[in-house]
């Protein structure tokens, strides 16, 4: 059975609490201070029947934050207007809040009808209501005239509210449990008791549950719904939860109960902001505002907004909160001025803790759509080089995998190898790799391959995405060989001039036995561009003639082979090789002998022990020498 949560709204002394009592028999002014002062300062709760809860919220301006907490999770609103007063300032403020939070449905109730005998006045009040509610979610809703003294209209209202069963079909697209806490206290013999409306998922006795933003975990000792013990609560239920394993200091109104590790508190969010038509406030960068999100209230700073906005305008902006807040994508909130406190607008969470550079965040802020389906496609595009899994997106949206699959289908996306991507994204990534290789070959015409991992790093592709794209290109447009990439169409063609330069390089390398030659030495003897010389050196290296010793020191392979023969003969009668002996053996100075010895160590030909060398693990065996 789907439970319905109804909330009252309206100006102070317009009879909200008395109306709830007439409907339910319950006086929701539960606090002594409330009963003494005759006005509601905190949330009160009453049950119309076993499936409908009524939340009575304050009307006094000073307690508006409690009113926001009350209506943030309701399905249906009763806007209460005293017939003798008509619409008052707080009536309009509450109406704006109801509309900004997009409460699904509602009714308008005129109270104290026994005080007004003038039918013309009643008509004037109704005309004003129709005018003020035009364009809001209460436009065209029923207007019921009531009196708690004469019972006029009470049955009509009761019947209307009782018929609300099934008016809102609860979505099953939410796996993770969420409950925004509107009341918490300690009860002797039980421990912590908290109440709230279940936003999504379900909770059972004995299960562990997370508390955010304190990031603590507790265990459910008991559950109640509509004043009766139950084994579990689910989306839409009003619930009282007896929690153990957590201290009262770590849980407060404004906290959330969530599935463990599902939702984390955030400090920054990209939001859509809309100002109400009647506000005189303007919003600009670096401005401080009050944010009422669910049952929480926090201060925030507008750290980025593309332009100043005024009444009736909407825009995307980036907010930074002064303390961690618990939220999910598409949660709605109310904006109130920092000082003096006044309701000025509302908004919706478009992204939380956005990643990337500040420049990237600002661009995304301007682009992000208010529509979920379109925004999901934008997120997919933003992560084009590192597609994420269905599970990742379910966590990001705080929704079920089923919900994400619906978004995937509606956007005609692909879910493959635990990655969600678009065909356009796949083609863009293929194009990026081909363009990168084309540019590489143009700049390095004599190199056959480029290291595959360096391509991935340069393009910023995730490992799984890169491997997937390479598999689509390999053997068609590219060739993958020994960790290197090349365009299949790439061919190395040496000109006559190139071949002459190669011969001159060979000649330079053969002039002094065992001497590693630097790039500078070669440049001094060959008058051509450094890049061209380097490319031709790599040609000789690929041909097996040349070795890159270290720090752009080069040596011919024949010279190295001859040196290894010398070392072989030396180690027949000697166990160790000193630096001095190596220098005399090769006629090298220390400047060139040390890099060459280090190359031999790195290659496993020799092994350094102190300042001396012994045979390394890859020193040629007798059979290899034969």
C-alpha positions in Angstrom: 0.0 0.0 0.0 1.4 3.4 -1.0 1.5 5.8 1.8 0.7 9.5 1.2 2.4 12.3 3.1 0.4 15.6 3.3 1.7 18.9 4.5 0.1 22.1 5.6 1.3 25.5 4.6 0.1 29.0 5.3 0.3 32.2 7.4 0.5 32.2 11.2 -2.8 32.0 13.0 -4.7 31.0 9.9 -5.8 27.8 11.6 -3.5 25.0 10.2 -3.2 23.2 13.5 -6.9 23.5 14.4 -7.7 22.1 10.9 -5.5 19.1 11.4 -7.1 18.4 14.7 -10.5 18.6 13.2 -9.5 16.1 10.5 -7.6 13.7 12.8 -8.4 14.4 16.4 -4.7 15.0 17.1 -3.3 18.3 18.4 0.0 18.6 16.6 1.3 21.3 19.0 3.3 18.7 20.9 5.8 21.1 22.5 4.9 22.9 25.8 6.1 26.1 24.3 3.9 25.7 21.3 0.8 25.0 23.4 1.7 28.0 25.7 2.2 30.4 22.8 -0.6 29.0 20.6 1.5 28.7 17.5 3.5 25.9 15.9 7.3 26.4 16.0 8.3 22.8 15.0 6.9 20.0 12.9 3.9 18.2 14.2 2.5 14.9 12.9 -0.9 13.3 12.8 -2.4 10.3 10.9 -5.6 10.8 8.9 -5.8 7.0 8.5 -3.4 4.0 8.3 -1.9 5.2 5.0 -2.0 9.0 5.2 0.2 11.2 7.4 -0.3 14.9 7.8 2.7 17.1 8.7 1.7 20.4 10.3 4.3 23.0 9.6 4.9 26.4 11.2 3.6 29.6 9.6 5.5 32.2 11.5 8.3 33.8 9.5 10.9 33.1 12.2 10.2 29.4 11.8 10.3 29.3 8.0 13.2 26.8 8.0 11.0 24.3 9.8 8.3 24.8 7.2 10.8 24.1 4.4 11.9 20.9 6.2 8.3 19.9 6.5 7.3 20.3 2.9 10.5 19.0 1.3 9.2 15.4 1.3 5.5 15.6 0.9 3.2 14.3 -1.8 0.3 16.7 -1.3 -0.1 20.2 0.2 -2.9 21.9 2.0 -2.5 25.7 1.5 -4.5 27.2 4.4 -5.9 30.7 4.1 -8.0 32.3 6.8 -11.1 33.8 5.1 -11.1 36.9 7.3 -7.5 37.8 6.4 -7.1 36.5 2.8 -3.6 35.9 1.4 -0.9 37.3 3.7 2.9 37.7 3.2 3.8 34.3 4.7 1.0 32.7 2.5 2.8 34.0 -0.6 6.2 32.9 0.8 4.8 29.4 1.5 3.2 29.3 -2.0 6.5 30.2 -3.6 8.3 27.4 -1.6 5.6 24.9 -2.6 6.0 25.8 -6.2 9.8 25.9 -6.2 9.9 22.4 -4.6 7.4 21.1 -7.2 5.1 19.5 -4.7 3.1 17.1 -6.9 -0.5 18.1 -5.9 -2.5 20.1 -3.5 -5.7 21.8 -2.3 -6.5 25.3 -1.1 -8.5 25.5 2.2 -10.3 28.6 3.4 -10.6 28.5 7.2 -12.7 30.5 9.7 -15.6 30.7 7.4 -18.0 31.1 10.4 -16.5 34.6 10.9 -17.4 35.9 7.4 -21.1 36.3 6.4 -20.4 38.6 3.4 -20.5 36.5 0.3 -19.0 39.2 -1.8 -15.9 39.1 0.4 -15.6 35.4 -0.1 -15.7 35.9 -3.8 -13.0 38.5 -3.6 -10.7 36.2 -1.6 -11.3 33.4 -4.1 -10.5 35.7 -7.0 -7.3 36.9 -5.3 -6.3 33.2 -4.8 -6.9 32.4 -8.4 -4.8 35.4 -9.5 -1.9 34.6 -7.1 -1.8 30.9 -7.8 -1.8 31.4 -11.6 1.3 29.7 -13.1 2.0 27.7 -9.9 1.4 24.0 -9.1 -1.8 25.1 -7.3 -3.4 26.8 -10.3 -6.9 25.4 -10.8 -6.8 23.3 -7.7 -10.0 22.9 -5.6 -10.8 25.7 -3.0 -12.7 24.3 0.0 -14.4 26.6 2.6 -14.2 25.3 6.2 -14.8 26.1 9.8 -13.6 24.0 12.7 -16.3 25.5 14.9 -19.3 24.6 12.6 -17.6 21.7 10.8 -18.4 23.3 7.5 -16.3 21.6 4.7 -14.4 19.3 7.1 -16.0 16.2 5.7 -15.6 17.4 2.1 -11.9 17.9 2.8 -11.6 14.6 4.7 -13.2 12.7 1.8 -10.8 14.5 -0.7 -7.7 13.6 1.3 -8.9 10.0 1.9 -9.3 9.5 -1.9 -5.6 10.2 -2.4 -4.6 6.6 -2.2 -2.6 5.7 -5.4 -2.6 9.3 -6.6 1.2 9.1 -6.7 2.7 5.9 -8.0 5.9 5.3 -6.2 8.8 4.7 -8.6 10.7 1.5 -8.1 13.8 3.0 -9.8 15.5 3.8 -6.5 17.6 1.0 -4.9 19.5 3.0 -2.3 17.7 3.9 0.9 17.3 7.6 1.7 15.5 9.2 4.6 15.8 12.9 5.4 15.6 13.3 9.1 13.2 16.0 10.4 13.2 15.0 14.1 15.7 13.2 16.4 15.8 12.7 20.1 17.0 10.2 22.8 14.5 8.0 24.6 15.4 6.3 27.8 15.5 2.5 27.3 15.5 2.7 23.6 18.3 5.1 22.5 18.1 7.3 19.5 14.7 7.8 17.8 14.5 9.7 14.5 11.7 10.4 12.1 11.4 11.3 8.4 9.9 10.4 5.1 11.5 7.6 3.1 12.7 9.1 -0.2 13.8 5.8 -1.8 14.7 2.2 -1.2 13.7 0.3 1.9 14.9 -0.4 5.4 14.5 -3.5 7.6 15.1 -4.2 11.3 18.6 -5.4 11.9 20.1 -3.8 8.9 23.1 -1.4 8.9 22.5 2.1 7.8 24.7 5.1 7.1 24.4 8.5 8.5 25.4 11.5 6.5 27.1 14.0 6.6 28.8 12.6 9.8 29.8 9.5 7.8 28.8 7.2 10.7 27.1 3.8 10.6 24.3 2.6 12.9 22.0 -0.4 13.2 18.2 -0.5 13.0 16.8 -1.7 16.3 13.2 -1.0 15.6 10.8 0.6 13.1 7.4 2.3 13.3 5.1 3.6 10.6 1.8 5.4 11.5 2.5 4.7 15.1 2.6 0.9 14.6 5.6 -1.4 14.8 6.7 -2.7 11.3 9.4 -5.0 10.0 10.4 -2.7 7.1 9.6 0.7 5.6 9.9 1.7 1.9 9.7 4.7 -0.4 6.9 7.2 0.6 6.5 5.9 4.1 6.6 8.1 7.2 9.0 6.3 9.5 10.2 6.3 13.0 13.6 4.6 13.3 15.2 3.3 16.6 18.9 3.5 15.9 21.8 2.0 17.9 25.5 2.1 17.6 25.7 5.9 17.0 25.9 8.9 19.3 23.3 11.6 19.4 26.1 14.2 18.5 26.5 12.5 15.1 22.9 12.8 14.0 20.7 15.8 13.8 17.7 17.2 11.8 19.1 17.8 8.3 21.1 14.5 8.4 20.1 11.6 6.1 19.9 7.9 6.7 21.3 6.2 3.6 22.4 2.8 2.4 26.0 2.3 3.6 28.6 3.8 1.2 25.9 5.0 -1.3 25.7 8.8 -0.9 28.6 10.9 0.3 28.3 14.5 1.6 29.7 17.2 -0.8 31.1 20.7 -0.5 30.4 21.9 -4.1 27.6 21.5 -6.6 26.5 22.7 -10.0 22.9 23.8 -9.6 20.1 25.4 -11.5 18.8 28.6 -9.8 15.5 30.3 -10.3 14.4 33.5 -8.6 10.8 34.2 -7.7 8.9 36.9 -9.6 8.4 39.1 -6.5 11.9 39.2 -5.1 13.9 42.4 -5.1 17.1 40.5 -4.7 19.7 39.9 -7.4 22.3 37.1 -7.4 25.9 37.5 -8.4 29.3 35.9 -8.0 30.7 35.6 -4.5 27.3 36.3 -2.9 26.4 34.3 0.3 23.0 32.7 0.5 21.1 30.3 2.7 20.2 26.9 1.2 17.4 24.7 2.5 18.0 21.3 1.1 15.6 18.6 2.3 15.5 19.0 6.1 18.9 20.8 6.3 19.9 24.4 6.3 23.4 25.6 5.3 25.2 28.6 4.1 26.7 28.7 0.6 28.7 31.0 -1.6 28.0 31.4 -5.3 31.5 30.8 -6.5 30.6 31.0 -10.2 27.6 32.4 -12.1 27.8 33.5 -15.8 25.8 36.7 -15.1 23.9 38.6 -12.5 20.2 37.5 -12.4 17.1 39.2 -11.0 13.4 38.4 -10.3 11.9 35.7 -12.5 15.2 34.7 -14.1 17.0 31.3 -14.0 20.6 30.3 -14.6 23.1 27.6 -13.8 25.7 28.3 -11.1 28.4 26.7 -8.9 27.8 26.7 -5.1 30.3 26.0 -2.4 28.7 25.0 1.0 30.2 26.1 4.3 29.8 22.6 5.6 29.2 19.2 3.9 25.7 18.6 2.7 24.0 15.4 1.8 22.3 15.5 -1.6 21.6 13.6 -4.8 21.2 14.7 -8.4 17.9 16.5 -9.1 17.2 17.2 -5.4 15.4 20.5 -5.1 16.2 23.3 -2.6 15.1 26.7 -1.5 17.3 29.8 -1.5 16.9 32.4 1.2 18.8 35.7 1.5 21.7 35.7 3.9 20.5 38.9 5.7 17.8 40.0 6.0 16.4 36.5 5.8 13.9 36.3 2.9 12.9 33.6 0.4 14.2 34.6 -2.9 14.2 31.5 -5.1 15.0 27.8 -5.4 16.9 25.4 -7.5 17.9 21.9 -8.4 21.1 19.9 -8.1 22.5 19.2 -11.6 25.9 17.8 -10.6 27.7 17.3 -7.2 31.4 17.6 -6.6 32.1 18.1 -10.3 35.5 16.9 -11.4 38.2 18.5 -13.6 39.9 21.9 -13.9 38.1 25.0 -12.8 37.9 26.0 -16.5 36.2 22.7 -17.3 33.7 23.0 -14.4 32.7 26.5 -15.6 32.0 25.3 -19.1 30.0 22.4 -17.8 28.1 24.7 -15.5 26.9 26.7 -18.5 26.0 23.7 -20.5 24.3 21.2 -18.1 20.7 20.6 -18.9 17.8 20.7 -16.5 16.4 17.6 -18.2 17.7 14.3 -16.8 17.9 12.4 -20.1 19.7 15.2 -21.9 22.1 15.8 -18.9 22.9 12.1 -18.8 24.0 12.3 -22.4 26.1 15.3 -21.6 27.8 13.4 -18.8 28.5 10.5 -21.2 30.1 13.0 -23.6 32.2 14.6 -20.8 33.6 11.2 -20.0 34.0 10.2 -23.6 37.7 9.2 -23.2 37.0 7.2 -20.0 33.5 5.7 -20.2 32.0 4.6 -16.9 29.9 1.6 -16.0 26.2 1.3 -15.3 27.1 0.9 -11.6 29.0 4.2 -11.6 26.1 6.1 -13.1 23.7 4.5 -10.7 25.8 5.7 -7.8 26.1 9.2 -9.3 22.4 9.6 -9.8 21.6 7.7 -6.6 19.2 5.6 -8.7 18.9 1.9 -9.6 20.6 0.2 -12.4 17.2 -0.2 -14.0 16.8 3.5 -14.1 20.2 4.0 -15.8 19.3 1.3 -18.4 16.2 3.4 -19.2 18.4 6.5 -19.7 20.8 4.4 -21.9 17.9 3.2 -24.0 16.3 6.7 -24.4 19.6 8.2 -25.5 20.4 5.2 -27.8 23.7 4.5 -26.0 25.8 1.4 -25.9 26.5 -0.6 -22.8 29.4 -2.9 -23.6 32.4 -4.3 -21.6 31.1 -2.6 -18.5 31.3 0.8 -20.2 28.4 3.1 -21.3 29.2 5.2 -24.5 27.7 6.6 -27.6 28.5 5.5 -31.2 29.6 9.1 -31.8 32.0 8.9 -28.8 33.5 5.7 -30.1 34.0 7.2 -33.6 35.5 10.3 -32.0 38.0 8.2 -30.0 39.0 6.3 -33.1 39.5 9.5 -35.0 41.6 10.9 -32.1 44.0 8.0 -32.3 44.3 8.1 -36.1 44.9 11.8 -36.0 47.5 11.4 -33.3 49.4 8.8 -35.3 49.1 10.8 -38.5 50.7 13.8 -36.7 53.4 11.6 -35.2 54.3 10.0 -38.5 54.4 13.5 -40.2 56.8 14.8 -37.5 58.8 11.6 -37.3 58.8 10.2 -40.8 61.6 7.7 -40.1 60.1 6.1 -37.0 58.1 3.0 -37.6 56.2 2.8 -34.2 55.3 4.9 -31.3 55.0 3.4 -27.8 51.3 2.5 -27.4 51.2 3.5 -23.7 52.4 7.0 -24.5 49.6 7.4 -27.0 47.1 6.4 -24.3 48.6 8.8 -21.8 48.7 11.7 -24.3 45.0 11.2 -25.2 43.9 10.7 -21.6 42.1 7.4 -22.4 41.2 5.0 -19.6 42.9 1.6 -20.0 39.8 -0.4 -20.7 38.5 2.2 -23.3 41.9 2.5 -25.0 42.1 -1.3 -25.4 38.6 -1.4 -26.7 39.2 1.3 -29.3 42.6 -0.2 -30.4 40.8 -3.6 -30.9 38.5 -1.9 -33.3 41.4 -0.3 -35.3 44.0 -3.1 -35.2 44.5 -4.8 -38.5 42.3 -2.2 -40.3 43.7 1.3 -39.9 46.6 0.6 -37.5 49.1 -2.1 -36.8 49.9 -3.0 -33.1 53.2 -4.7 -32.6 55.4 -5.3 -29.6 53.7 -2.4 -27.6 54.0 0.0 -30.5 51.5 1.6 -32.8 51.7 2.7 -36.4 49.3 3.6 -39.2 48.9 0.7 -41.5 49.4 3.0 -44.4 52.7 4.4 -43.0 55.9 3.5 -44.9 59.4 4.7 -44.3 61.0 6.0 -47.5 64.6 7.2 -47.4 65.8 9.7 -50.0 69.2 9.6 -51.6 70.2 12.4 -49.3 69.0 10.5 -46.3 71.1 7.4 -47.3 74.2 9.6 -47.7 73.7 11.0 -44.2 73.3 7.5 -42.8 76.6 6.5 -44.3 78.3 9.5 -42.8 76.9 8.6 -39.4 78.2 5.1 -39.8 81.6 6.5 -40.7 81.7 8.8 -37.6 80.7 5.9 -35.3 83.5 3.7 -36.7 86.3 6.2 -36.4 87.2 5.4 -32.8 86.6 1.9 -31.4 84.2 1.6 -28.4 83.7 5.3 -28.2 80.0 6.3 -27.6 79.3 9.3 -29.7 77.1 12.1 -28.6 74.4 13.8 -30.7 76.5 17.0 -30.5 79.5 15.2 -32.0 77.4 14.0 -34.9 75.9 17.5 -35.5 79.3 19.1 -35.7 80.2 16.7 -38.6 76.9 16.7 -40.4 75.2 19.9 -41.3 71.5 19.3 -41.1 68.6 19.7 -38.7 68.9 18.0 -35.2 65.5 16.4 -35.6 66.4 14.9 -38.9 69.7 13.4 -37.4 67.7 12.0 -34.5 65.2 10.4 -36.8 68.0 8.8 -38.9 69.8 7.6 -35.7 66.5 5.8 -34.8 66.5 4.2 -38.3 69.9 2.8 -37.6 68.7 1.6 -34.2 65.7 -0.2 -35.7 68.1 -1.8 -38.2 70.1 -3.2 -35.3 73.2 -1.3 -36.2 73.0 1.4 -33.5 72.5 1.4 -29.7 71.2 4.2 -27.5 73.7 4.0 -24.6 72.4 6.8 -22.4 71.6 10.5 -22.5 71.8 10.6 -26.3 75.1 8.7 -26.4 75.2 6.3 -29.4 77.4 3.3 -30.2 77.4 0.8 -33.1 76.3 -2.8 -32.5 79.5 -4.2 -34.1 81.6 -2.2 -31.6 79.5 -3.6 -28.7 79.8 -7.1 -29.9 83.6 -6.7 -30.2 83.7 -5.2 -26.6 81.8 -8.2 -25.3 84.3 -10.5 -26.9 87.1 -8.6 -25.1 85.2 -8.9 -21.8 84.8 -12.7 -22.5 88.5 -13.1 -22.9 89.2 -11.0 -19.8 86.8 -12.9 -17.5 88.4 -16.2 -18.4 91.3 -15.4 -16.1 89.8 -12.5 -14.0 86.9 -12.4 -11.7 86.5 -8.7 -11.3 86.8 -5.7 -13.6 87.9 -2.3 -12.3 87.0 1.1 -13.9 90.7 1.7 -14.6 91.1 -1.7 -16.3 88.0 -1.0 -18.4 89.4 2.4 -19.5 92.7 0.9 -20.6 90.9 -1.9 -22.4 88.8 0.5 -24.4 91.0 3.6 -24.5 88.1 5.6 -23.2 88.1 8.5 -20.8 86.1 8.3 -17.5 83.5 10.6 -19.1 82.6 8.0 -21.7 83.6 4.8 -19.9 81.2 5.2 -17.0 78.0 5.6 -19.2 79.1 2.6 -21.2 79.7 0.5 -18.0 76.3 1.6 -16.7 74.7 0.4 -20.0 76.4 -3.0 -19.6 75.1 -3.1 -16.0 71.6 -2.3 -17.1 71.7 -4.9 -19.9 72.8 -7.6 -17.5 76.2 -8.1 -19.2 78.0 -7.0 -16.1 77.0 -6.5 -12.5 78.3 -3.7 -10.3 79.7 -4.7 -7.0 81.1 -1.5 -5.3 83.3 0.2 -7.8 84.0 -3.0 -9.7 82.2 -5.3 -12.1 81.7 -9.0 -12.3 79.9 -11.1 -14.9 76.1 -10.3 -15.1 73.2 -12.6 -15.4 73.1 -12.1 -19.2 76.8 -12.5 -19.8 77.2 -14.8 -22.8 77.7 -18.5 -21.8 80.5 -20.7 -23.3 77.9 -22.2 -25.7 76.8 -18.7 -26.8 80.4 -17.7 -27.3 81.0 -20.7 -29.4 
